[in-house]
Amino acid sequence: MLRTVFVVATAWAAAACSSAANQSPAPTPEPVASAVADSATPKREVVCRKIQKTGTRMRTRLCLYPEQWNTLSENAEQAVDEIQRRAVHNTDMPGKGG
C-alpha cells in the first residue's frame, strides 16, 4: 500500500514537472445545470482533491471526474515506469550511472 502511494505520488510529481513546461490549463469539468438539467440524464459526480504543485508550498484544489482521475493516475504510473527504465538502462552502460 505504501509503495503504491509512493509510486503514484512520485509519478504525479514527475507528470507535474513535465507539464509545467507546457503550461496548459488543467481540464475542468463541465458545469452541471441544477434547475435546467434533464431528469433523464444522470448527473456526473466530480471528485475534488487538494494537490501540492512542485515549487510551491501552496496546495490547489483540483476537481475532475473519476475517469479523469484514473487517466491521470495511469499517466503518472507510466511516467514513473519510463523514468525507472531509463535509470536501469543508464546504469548498465560502463562509465555511467551510480
For each residue, the residues with C-beta under 8 A, 3 or more apart:
1: 4 5
2: 5 6
3: 6 7
4: 1 7 8
5: 1 2 8 9
6: 2 3 9 10
7: 3 4 10 11 77 80
8: 4 5 11 12 73 76 77
9: 5 6 12 13
10: 6 7 13 14 76 80
11: 7 8 14 15 73 75 76 77 78 79 80
12: 8 9 15 16 51 72 73 76
13: 9 10 16 17 54
14: 10 11 17 18 76 79 80 83
15: 11 12 18 19 72 75 76 79
16: 12 13 19 20 53 54
17: 13 14 20 54
18: 14 15 21 22 79
19: 15 16 22 23 24
20: 16 17 23 54 55
21: 18
22: 18 19
23: 19 20
24: 19
25: 28
26: 62 64
27: 64 68
28: 25 63
29: 44 46 63 64 65 68
30:
31:
32: 37 43 44
33: 36 37
34: 37
35:
36: 33
37: 32 33 34 41 43
38: 41
39:
40:
41: 37 38
42:
43: 32 37
44: 29 32 65
45: 65 66
46: 29 63 64 65
47: 63 64 65 66 69
48: 61 62 63
49: 61 62 63 69
50: 59 60 61 62
51: 12 59 60 61 62
52: 56 57 58 59 60
53: 16 56 58 60
54: 13 16 17 20
55: 20
56: 52 53
57: 52
58: 52 53
59: 50 51 52
60: 50 51 52 53
61: 48 49 50 51
62: 26 48 49 50 51
63: 28 29 46 47 48 49
64: 26 27 29 46 47 68 69 72
65: 29 44 45 46 47 68 69
66: 45 47 69 70
67: 70 71
68: 27 29 64 65 71 72
69: 47 49 64 65 66 72 73
70: 66 67 73 74
71: 67 68 74 75
72: 12 15 64 68 69 75 76
73: 8 11 12 69 70 76 77
74: 70 71 77 78
75: 11 15 71 72 78 79
76: 8 10 11 12 14 15 72 73 79 80
77: 7 8 11 73 74 80 81
78: 11 74 75 81 82
79: 11 14 15 18 75 76 82 83
80: 7 10 11 14 76 77 83 84
81: 77 78 84 85
82: 78 79 85 86
83: 14 79 80 86 87
84: 80 81 87 88
85: 81 82 88 89
86: 82 83 89 90
87: 83 84 90 91 97
88: 84 85 91 92
89: 85 86 92 93
90: 86 87 93 96 97
91: 87 88 96 97 98
92: 88 89 97
93: 89 90 96 97
94:
95:
96: 90 91 93
97: 87 90 91 92 93
98: 91
